[in-house]
Amino acid sequence: MLSEESEEDLSRDEKVLEIVLSKRIYRIDTSIGRVYIYRSGREDYLVIPKRLCTCPDFIINVVSRGRRSSCIHLRAVEYIERKNLSIPLMKDVDWRNILYKIISTGSI
């Protein structure tokens, strides 16, 4: 998905930088790897790097319509990982429970 995009392209995208600087992204270390939560204020999204985001844009424009290869949240996480930025860690949480809550209610 995002591996074809250069780091320079990601850093030029103002929306990506805005999300990264918003400090609304949290990391969860799981048995399957690292996942992230984006907390927008209205809804929370689970982001699995290079694979999935639970935001409407990803579901509609990436998965259903194939209009894009990723959403802004996946691009922000890609930027964070490429730059090895420090992101707050959510400890002692079960990401599967968080995913269930996000899908059923829209927030954690």
PyRosetta script that sets phi, psi and omega in degrees:
from pyrosetta import init, pose_from_sequence

init()
pose = pose_from_sequence("MLSEESEEDLSRDEKVLEIVLSKRIYRIDTSIGRVYIYRSGREDYLVIPKRLCTCPDFIINVVSRGRRSSCIHLRAVEYIERKNLSIPLMKDVDWRNILYKIISTGSI")
pose.set_psi(1, -75.5)
pose.set_omega(1, -174.5)
pose.set_phi(2, -91.9)
pose.set_psi(2, -11.5)
pose.set_omega(2, -174.9)
pose.set_phi(3, -61.3)
pose.set_psi(3, -23.0)
pose.set_omega(3, 178.9)
pose.set_phi(4, -76.9)
pose.set_psi(4, -18.3)
pose.set_omega(4, -177.0)
pose.set_phi(5, -84.1)
pose.set_psi(5, 132.3)
pose.set_omega(5, -177.7)
pose.set_phi(6, -77.0)
pose.set_psi(6, 157.3)
pose.set_omega(6, 178.3)
pose.set_phi(7, -61.8)
pose.set_psi(7, -35.9)
pose.set_omega(7, 179.1)
pose.set_phi(8, -62.0)
pose.set_psi(8, -41.5)
pose.set_omega(8, 177.9)
pose.set_phi(9, -62.1)
pose.set_psi(9, -41.7)
pose.set_omega(9, 179.5)
pose.set_phi(10, -64.8)
pose.set_psi(10, -42.1)
pose.set_omega(10, -176.8)
pose.set_phi(11, -72.9)
pose.set_psi(11, -19.2)
pose.set_omega(11, 176.9)
pose.set_phi(12, -82.3)
pose.set_psi(12, -17.9)
pose.set_omega(12, -177.6)
pose.set_phi(13, -78.1)
pose.set_psi(13, 106.9)
pose.set_omega(13, -175.9)
pose.set_phi(14, -60.4)
pose.set_psi(14, -36.5)
pose.set_omega(14, -179.2)
pose.set_phi(15, -66.3)
pose.set_psi(15, -38.6)
pose.set_omega(15, 176.6)
pose.set_phi(16, -61.0)
pose.set_psi(16, -49.3)
pose.set_omega(16, -179.4)
pose.set_phi(17, -63.4)
pose.set_psi(17, -37.2)
pose.set_omega(17, 178.0)
pose.set_phi(18, -60.7)
pose.set_psi(18, -44.4)
pose.set_omega(18, 179.4)
pose.set_phi(19, -67.1)
pose.set_psi(19, -43.2)
pose.set_omega(19, 179.8)
pose.set_phi(20, -61.3)
pose.set_psi(20, -44.1)
pose.set_omega(20, -178.0)
pose.set_phi(21, -75.6)
pose.set_psi(21, -15.2)
pose.set_omega(21, -178.3)
pose.set_phi(22, -69.2)
pose.set_psi(22, -17.2)
pose.set_omega(22, -178.8)
pose.set_phi(23, 59.2)
pose.set_psi(23, 37.0)
pose.set_omega(23, 178.0)
pose.set_phi(24, -107.3)
pose.set_psi(24, 8.6)
pose.set_omega(24, -179.9)
pose.set_phi(25, -106.8)
pose.set_psi(25, 131.4)
pose.set_omega(25, -180.0)
pose.set_phi(26, -124.0)
pose.set_psi(26, 146.1)
pose.set_omega(26, -178.5)
pose.set_phi(27, -100.9)
pose.set_psi(27, 143.7)
pose.set_omega(27, 172.4)
pose.set_phi(28, -129.6)
pose.set_psi(28, 123.2)
pose.set_omega(28, 175.7)
pose.set_phi(29, -90.1)
pose.set_psi(29, 121.9)
pose.set_omega(29, -175.4)
pose.set_phi(30, -122.3)
pose.set_psi(30, 175.6)
pose.set_omega(30, 177.7)
pose.set_phi(31, -68.7)
pose.set_psi(31, -20.8)
pose.set_omega(31, 178.4)
pose.set_phi(32, -97.7)
pose.set_psi(32, 0.6)
pose.set_omega(32, -178.6)
pose.set_phi(33, 124.2)
pose.set_psi(33, -166.1)
pose.set_omega(33, -177.4)
pose.set_phi(34, -86.3)
pose.set_psi(34, 134.5)
pose.set_omega(34, 171.6)
pose.set_phi(35, -128.1)
pose.set_psi(35, 163.6)
pose.set_omega(35, -176.5)
pose.set_phi(36, -130.4)
pose.set_psi(36, 154.0)
pose.set_omega(36, 174.1)
pose.set_phi(37, -119.3)
pose.set_psi(37, 129.1)
pose.set_omega(37, 172.6)
pose.set_phi(38, -106.1)
pose.set_psi(38, 121.7)
pose.set_omega(38, -178.4)
pose.set_phi(39, -105.6)
pose.set_psi(39, 106.0)
pose.set_omega(39, -173.7)
pose.set_phi(40, -85.9)
pose.set_psi(40, -15.2)
pose.set_omega(40, -174.3)
pose.set_phi(41, 106.9)
pose.set_psi(41, -44.4)
pose.set_omega(41, 176.7)
pose.set_phi(42, -93.2)
pose.set_psi(42, -46.1)
pose.set_omega(42, -179.5)
pose.set_phi(43, -137.6)
pose.set_psi(43, 157.9)
pose.set_omega(43, 176.6)
pose.set_phi(44, -111.9)
pose.set_psi(44, 145.2)
pose.set_omega(44, -179.2)
pose.set_phi(45, -125.6)
pose.set_psi(45, 138.8)
pose.set_omega(45, 173.0)
pose.set_phi(46, -89.9)
pose.set_psi(46, 130.8)
pose.set_omega(46, -179.9)
pose.set_phi(47, -122.4)
pose.set_psi(47, 119.5)
pose.set_omega(47, 174.2)
pose.set_phi(48, -105.5)
pose.set_psi(48, 112.6)
pose.set_omega(48, -172.6)
pose.set_phi(49, -49.0)
pose.set_psi(49, 134.5)
pose.set_omega(49, 177.0)
pose.set_phi(50, 62.7)
pose.set_psi(50, 10.3)
pose.set_omega(50, -176.2)
pose.set_phi(51, -132.9)
pose.set_psi(51, -50.8)
pose.set_omega(51, -166.7)
pose.set_phi(52, -153.3)
pose.set_psi(52, 146.0)
pose.set_omega(52, 167.2)
pose.set_phi(53, -139.3)
pose.set_psi(53, 142.7)
pose.set_omega(53, -179.0)
pose.set_phi(54, -89.3)
pose.set_psi(54, 10.3)
pose.set_omega(54, 179.4)
pose.set_phi(55, -73.7)
pose.set_psi(55, 154.9)
pose.set_omega(55, 180.0)
pose.set_phi(56, -59.4)
pose.set_psi(56, -36.6)
pose.set_omega(56, -179.7)
pose.set_phi(57, -60.4)
pose.set_psi(57, -42.7)
pose.set_omega(57, 178.8)
pose.set_phi(58, -65.2)
pose.set_psi(58, -47.4)
pose.set_omega(58, -177.6)
pose.set_phi(59, -61.5)
pose.set_psi(59, -45.9)
pose.set_omega(59, -174.7)
pose.set_phi(60, -81.2)
pose.set_psi(60, -54.8)
pose.set_omega(60, -170.7)
pose.set_phi(61, -87.7)
pose.set_psi(61, -24.4)
pose.set_omega(61, 178.6)
pose.set_phi(62, -93.8)
pose.set_psi(62, -56.1)
pose.set_omega(62, -174.7)
pose.set_phi(63, -76.1)
pose.set_psi(63, -56.0)
pose.set_omega(63, -172.8)
pose.set_phi(64, -73.8)
pose.set_psi(64, -50.5)
pose.set_omega(64, -172.9)
pose.set_phi(65, -97.7)
pose.set_psi(65, -17.4)
pose.set_omega(65, -179.2)
pose.set_phi(66, 64.8)
pose.set_psi(66, 26.4)
pose.set_omega(66, -178.8)
pose.set_phi(67, -76.4)
pose.set_psi(67, -27.6)
pose.set_omega(67, -178.9)
pose.set_phi(68, -134.0)
pose.set_psi(68, 165.2)
pose.set_omega(68, 176.9)
pose.set_phi(69, -95.4)
pose.set_psi(69, -13.9)
pose.set_omega(69, 179.7)
pose.set_phi(70, -163.1)
pose.set_psi(70, 170.1)
pose.set_omega(70, 174.6)
pose.set_phi(71, -105.5)
pose.set_psi(71, 174.0)
pose.set_omega(71, -177.9)
pose.set_phi(72, -64.3)
pose.set_psi(72, -31.7)
pose.set_omega(72, -178.7)
pose.set_phi(73, -70.6)
pose.set_psi(73, -40.3)
pose.set_omega(73, 175.7)
pose.set_phi(74, -64.3)
pose.set_psi(74, -39.1)
pose.set_omega(74, 178.9)
pose.set_phi(75, -66.0)
pose.set_psi(75, -38.8)
pose.set_omega(75, 178.9)
pose.set_phi(76, -65.6)
pose.set_psi(76, -42.3)
pose.set_omega(76, 178.1)
pose.set_phi(77, -65.0)
pose.set_psi(77, -39.5)
pose.set_omega(77, 176.4)
pose.set_phi(78, -59.4)
pose.set_psi(78, -44.2)
pose.set_omega(78, 178.3)
pose.set_phi(79, -61.8)
pose.set_psi(79, -46.2)
pose.set_omega(79, 179.6)
pose.set_phi(80, -58.3)
pose.set_psi(80, -45.2)
pose.set_omega(80, -178.0)
pose.set_phi(81, -70.5)
pose.set_psi(81, -39.1)
pose.set_omega(81, 178.7)
pose.set_phi(82, -65.2)
pose.set_psi(82, -37.8)
pose.set_omega(82, 179.9)
pose.set_phi(83, -86.4)
pose.set_psi(83, -6.0)
pose.set_omega(83, -178.6)
pose.set_phi(84, 54.6)
pose.set_psi(84, 46.1)
pose.set_omega(84, -178.5)
pose.set_phi(85, -77.2)
pose.set_psi(85, 149.0)
pose.set_omega(85, 178.4)
pose.set_phi(86, -79.9)
pose.set_psi(86, 125.1)
pose.set_omega(86, -178.9)
pose.set_phi(87, -123.2)
pose.set_psi(87, 138.3)
pose.set_omega(87, 178.4)
pose.set_phi(88, -55.6)
pose.set_psi(88, 138.3)
pose.set_omega(88, -178.8)
pose.set_phi(89, -98.0)
pose.set_psi(89, 129.7)
pose.set_omega(89, 172.2)
pose.set_phi(90, -90.6)
pose.set_psi(90, 115.4)
pose.set_omega(90, -176.3)
pose.set_phi(91, -97.8)
pose.set_psi(91, 155.8)
pose.set_omega(91, 174.4)
pose.set_phi(92, 53.0)
pose.set_psi(92, 45.5)
pose.set_omega(92, 176.8)
pose.set_phi(93, -124.3)
pose.set_psi(93, 151.3)
pose.set_omega(93, 176.4)
pose.set_phi(94, -100.6)
pose.set_psi(94, 108.0)
pose.set_omega(94, -175.5)
pose.set_phi(95, -61.5)
pose.set_psi(95, -28.0)
pose.set_omega(95, 178.3)
pose.set_phi(96, -66.5)
pose.set_psi(96, -37.9)
pose.set_omega(96, 176.5)
pose.set_phi(97, -66.4)
pose.set_psi(97, -39.8)
pose.set_omega(97, 177.9)
pose.set_phi(98, -63.4)
pose.set_psi(98, -43.7)
pose.set_omega(98, 178.1)
pose.set_phi(99, -59.0)
pose.set_psi(99, -45.4)
pose.set_omega(99, 178.7)
pose.set_phi(100, -58.6)
pose.set_psi(100, -45.3)
pose.set_omega(100, -179.0)
pose.set_phi(101, -64.5)
pose.set_psi(101, -42.1)
pose.set_omega(101, -179.7)
pose.set_phi(102, -63.2)
pose.set_psi(102, -45.6)
pose.set_omega(102, -179.3)
pose.set_phi(103, -66.4)
pose.set_psi(103, -41.1)
pose.set_omega(103, -175.2)
pose.set_phi(104, -82.4)
pose.set_psi(104, -31.1)
pose.set_omega(104, -176.0)
pose.set_phi(105, -123.9)
pose.set_psi(105, -16.9)
pose.set_omega(105, -178.7)
pose.set_phi(106, 93.5)
pose.set_psi(106, -5.8)
pose.set_omega(106, 178.2)
pose.set_phi(107, -154.5)
pose.set_psi(107, 167.4)
pose.set_omega(107, -177.1)
pose.set_phi(108, -75.3)
pose.dump_pdb("model.pdb")
